[in-house]
Amino acid sequence: MHAKSPYMCPRCQIGHLQRGQATFVTCVDDQLLSIADVAAWTCDICHYREFDAEAIRELELITGAYVSPIEAMRTPPRTANGDVPTTTKATA
């Protein structure tokens, strides 16, 4: 078992992000780009994944384009009962 990481998962807010490697998949100039063994952080509970910022910078230098993983879209955090919290705006 992995040692507990100090980085809480931004998706499930229960798990911890563990450093490892994963396959990075994105589209660059309408072409599918798949690169194996890219440094990434993966949640030990919900398997949410964030790619290492330095690895992304290197991919951007190599491709000459802004690269964002296909799975980068985050879902909003949920409360303990599964509801998406609503934000309240103060009216002036």
N, C-alpha and C positions, 0 to 999 in steps of 0.2 A: 504494500500500500504506500502511496505517496505521502510525504510529509505535508502537513497542512500549510497551504500557501496563505500569505497575508492578503492576497488580492481576492476580494469578494466578487462573485459573479454579478454583473450588472443586469442580467436578465432574470434569473430566479431568486437572487439575493439570499440564497441558502448555501450554494456550493462555493467552491474556491477554484480559481483559475490555476491550472497546472501548466508549466512550460513543457513544450514538446514540439513535434513537427506534424505538419498536415499538408495536404495537396491544396494549392491555391488555384482557383478557377475564376476566370474573368473573361470579358470580351474587350479586345483592343482593336480598333479600326475594323469592326464587324468580323473579327476573327477570334475564335475561341482560343484562349491561352490557358494551358494547364501545366503547372510546375509542381513537381513532387518535392517533399522534404523541406518545406518552408517553415521557418521558426514561427510558432504560434502558441497561444494560451488557450486552453480548453477547460471548460467547467467540468468538474468531476461529478456533478449531479445531472444537469440538463444538457450537457455537451455543447453549450454555446461556445463559439470560437472567435477569437480576435487574433489577427496576424500581427506579429511583432512589427513595430513602427519602423525600425531600422531595415528590416527585410523588405517592407513595402517601399521605402525610399530607394533601396537598391534596385527593385523591380522597375520603379519609375525611371531610374537612370538608364537601365538596360533597354526598356521599351520606348523611351522618349515620350511617354504618355502618362496621364494620370490613371492609376489602376486602383480599382476598388473591387474587393471580392464580391461575387454574386450574392453571397449570404450575409453581406454587411448590414442589411436593413435590420434595425433593432425593433423588437416588439416592446410596447410600454410595460413597465413593471406592474405587477398585480398584487392586490392585497391578499391576506391569508385565506380569504374565502373565494378568491379567484376573480374578483371585480377589478376592473381597470379604474384607478383613482381619477376623479375629475378635478380639474384645477378651477379654483374660484378666483375671479378677478375682482379687485376692488373697483367700485364705480366712483368716479369723481363728480 
